[in-house]
C-alpha cells in the first residue's frame, strides 16, 4: 500500500503524522529553493488559521513554495501533501478553540543564535501569514465599522492589540535587531516566553471580529 493509499484509510492525521509528512516533504530534494521549512510553515499557517476569515488552501499554498512548482510526484502525491497541509491548518484552529498554542520548537530565548533559529523561523513565518491576510483584517475592521456593527472602542482595541502582538512576534523573529534597538536580554526572555499567549490573543481578536460580522 502506498503512502497516499494508506492516508486515505485514516479519519484524521495526528500532529506527529502531520509534522512527519510535511517536514519530510519540505526538506526533500526536488522542492524549489527557499521553500519554507516546517517551523516557517507552522507559523505561516497558524497566522491565517486564526485570522478573521477562513481561507482556502489555494489562497495561501503557493507562498510555501515561493510561487514555484512544488514538484509533486503525481496527482496522488499532491493529494497526500494537500491533505497534510489542510490538517495542519485545522489543527491550529482546534488548538485555539481549546485555548492552546503548542509550538513546534522551544520558545525560550538564548544568546546562542543557533539555539533560537527554529523559533525565529517560526515567527518569520507567522509574520508572512499575517501579511497575506492583513487586507482581510483591514476589510473586516473597516466594513464592520461602516455598517455600525463593531463599536469604535472595540475596533481601536483590536488595532492596538494586533500592533502589540506583531511587535512581540517581530522581536522573536529577529532578536539581534531587537537587541540593537535597546531591548534588553531580560525583556527578550519575557517576550519569547509570552509568545504562545500572544498567539492565543491574536486568535481571540479574529474571533471577536467574526462575531460582529
Secondary structure, 3 states (H helix, E strand, C coil): CCHHHHHHCCCCCCHHHHHHHHHHHHHCCCCCCCCCCHHHHHHHHHHHHCCCCCCCHHHCHHHHCCCCCCCCCCHHHHHHHHHHHHHHHHHHHHHHHCCCCCCCCCCCCCCCHHHHHHHHHHHHHHHHHHHHHHHHHHHHHHHHHHCCCCCHHHHHHHHHHHHHHHHHHHHHHCHHHHHHCCCCHHHHHHHHHHHHHHHHHHHHHHHHHHHCC
